Amino acid sequence: MACGNKTDKEGLVRLVAPPGGGVEVDVSGKAPGRGAYICREGVCAVDELRKGRIDSTLRRLMTEQEWLALRSSIQEATALR
């Protein structure tokens, strides 16, 4: 997790870098590819999330357009809870 806090899986959102490219929110939590978890609330929620940290963790460089789309998807996913 980006913030280092420990919580149960229901309190997390999984991001995944699928083999085909890009980065997306993994709603099922089972999509193939390198994954990273962020809190639904708290320190690593959208406002505190940094592109470079996600790029590094997922070993994938995102364009600014991909980053903006991902942030929007994260906001939607965290609002569902």
Contacts in CASP RR format, 6 or more apart in sequence:
PFRMAT RR
TARGET T0000
AUTHOR 0000-0000-0000
METHOD contacts of the structure
MODEL  1
MACGNKTDKEGLVRLVAPPGGGVEVDVSGKAPGRGAYICREGVCAVDELR
KGRIDSTLRRLMTEQEWLALRSSIQEATALR
1 7 0 8 1.000
1 12 0 8 1.000
1 37 0 8 1.000
1 38 0 8 1.000
1 39 0 8 1.000
1 44 0 8 1.000
2 36 0 8 1.000
2 38 0 8 1.000
2 39 0 8 1.000
2 43 0 8 1.000
2 44 0 8 1.000
2 49 0 8 1.000
2 53 0 8 1.000
2 54 0 8 1.000
2 57 0 8 1.000
3 38 0 8 1.000
3 39 0 8 1.000
3 42 0 8 1.000
3 43 0 8 1.000
3 44 0 8 1.000
3 48 0 8 1.000
4 44 0 8 1.000
5 39 0 8 1.000
5 43 0 8 1.000
7 39 0 8 1.000
10 81 0 8 1.000
11 39 0 8 1.000
11 40 0 8 1.000
11 41 0 8 1.000
11 81 0 8 1.000
12 37 0 8 1.000
12 38 0 8 1.000
12 39 0 8 1.000
12 40 0 8 1.000
13 25 0 8 1.000
13 37 0 8 1.000
13 38 0 8 1.000
13 39 0 8 1.000
13 40 0 8 1.000
13 74 0 8 1.000
13 77 0 8 1.000
13 78 0 8 1.000
14 25 0 8 1.000
14 26 0 8 1.000
14 29 0 8 1.000
14 31 0 8 1.000
14 35 0 8 1.000
14 36 0 8 1.000
14 37 0 8 1.000
15 23 0 8 1.000
15 24 0 8 1.000
15 25 0 8 1.000
15 26 0 8 1.000
15 35 0 8 1.000
15 36 0 8 1.000
15 37 0 8 1.000
15 38 0 8 1.000
15 54 0 8 1.000
15 58 0 8 1.000
15 70 0 8 1.000
15 74 0 8 1.000
16 23 0 8 1.000
16 24 0 8 1.000
16 25 0 8 1.000
16 26 0 8 1.000
16 29 0 8 1.000
16 31 0 8 1.000
16 32 0 8 1.000
16 33 0 8 1.000
16 34 0 8 1.000
16 35 0 8 1.000
16 36 0 8 1.000
16 58 0 8 1.000
17 23 0 8 1.000
17 33 0 8 1.000
17 34 0 8 1.000
17 35 0 8 1.000
17 58 0 8 1.000
17 59 0 8 1.000
17 60 0 8 1.000
18 24 0 8 1.000
18 31 0 8 1.000
18 32 0 8 1.000
18 33 0 8 1.000
19 32 0 8 1.000
19 33 0 8 1.000
21 60 0 8 1.000
22 60 0 8 1.000
22 62 0 8 1.000
22 66 0 8 1.000
23 54 0 8 1.000
23 58 0 8 1.000
23 60 0 8 1.000
23 62 0 8 1.000
23 66 0 8 1.000
23 70 0 8 1.000
24 31 0 8 1.000
24 70 0 8 1.000
24 73 0 8 1.000
25 70 0 8 1.000
25 73 0 8 1.000
25 74 0 8 1.000
25 76 0 8 1.000
25 77 0 8 1.000
26 35 0 8 1.000
27 77 0 8 1.000
34 58 0 8 1.000
34 59 0 8 1.000
34 60 0 8 1.000
35 57 0 8 1.000
35 58 0 8 1.000
36 54 0 8 1.000
36 57 0 8 1.000
36 58 0 8 1.000
38 44 0 8 1.000
38 45 0 8 1.000
38 49 0 8 1.000
38 74 0 8 1.000
39 45 0 8 1.000
40 77 0 8 1.000
40 78 0 8 1.000
40 81 0 8 1.000
41 78 0 8 1.000
42 48 0 8 1.000
45 78 0 8 1.000
46 71 0 8 1.000
46 74 0 8 1.000
46 75 0 8 1.000
46 78 0 8 1.000
49 71 0 8 1.000
49 74 0 8 1.000
51 62 0 8 1.000
51 67 0 8 1.000
54 62 0 8 1.000
54 70 0 8 1.000
55 61 0 8 1.000
55 62 0 8 1.000
62 70 0 8 1.000
END
